């Protein structure tokens, strides 16, 4: 696999029915996803076997789970270690876009 580059803005895709999920890249050791949530959409707190890193790119939201609730906004980077609950609620007035890297 070669190094991949993209402009996330070209990949933003909202779904009126549920949180939008766009797979950006998958390797044997990680998965990178772009999440796109309309106002009022959410991802329920959940746990995984591996670590998760979220980078907020657009919008205002509330982090749900261990260490929350807590407001997040563009520039926020959070790490949910293996076994720690993590979720998010787009409590803002605009679309929420963030990158999720799972290892």
N, C-alpha and C positions, 0 to 999 in steps of 0.2 A: 504494500500500500504506500502511496506517495503522500506527501504533505498536501492538505487541502486548504483552500482559501475561499471565502465568500463574504459578501456583504449581507448581514442578517436581514436588512430591510427588504431585500429581494425575496426573502423566504417567509415573511410574516403572512400568516393565514388564519383568520378568525373563523370560528364555527359558531353559528347562532344557537346550536343545541347543547354544546358542551365545550370544555376547554380544548383549544386547538393544540395539536402536537405535531411538530414537523421534525422528522429524523434528519439530522445534519450529517452525522458520521458515526460509524460503528467499527470498532477494532476488536481484536480478541481480548483487550484489557479495559475498554471503556466504551461509553455510549454518550453522544452529545445530541441533545434535543433542544429545539426552540419551542417554548410554550407561549401561546397567545390566548389571553383571556379577555373577554368583554366585561364591562362593568357588571358586577353581581355574580360572575362565574367564580368557581373555586376548585381547588384540589383538596380533598379531605386529608387530614393528617394521616400518615401511613409510615411504615418502616421498611427498610431494605436490608439485605445482607451486606451490601457494599456502601461506601461513602457516597454522598451527593454534594455537589457544589452548585449553588445557584448564583447567577449574576443578573441583577435587575438592570434592564436596558431602557425600558419605557414604562411610565405609569406609576401610580401609587397603589400600595396594597398592604395587607396585614398578614404577616407570617403567623402561621398556626403550628402548634406543636411544642416540643421542648424549647424553653427559652422564650415562648410567646405567650399571649399575642404581642406582636411588636410591629410597628410601622416600618415599611421598606420602600425605597424609592430608587431612581436611577443612580447607579454607582454602588449600591449595596451589594456586597459579596457575602454569602453565608455558606458555612460548611456544616452539613448534617452528618455526623459520623455514623457508621454502621450501627443499626439498632435504635437510632434516635428518631422520634416522630417528627415529621415535617410536612407541612401543607401550606396553602396560601389562599387568601380571599381577595379578589379584586374589589376592594372597598372604594376605589376611586371613581372618577367620572369619565375616564378615558381607558383605552385599551392598555392591558398590561402585557409586556413582552419580557421574557427572561430566558437565559440559557441555562440548561441543566446538564451537568457533566456527572455521570455515574461511573464509578470504578469498582 
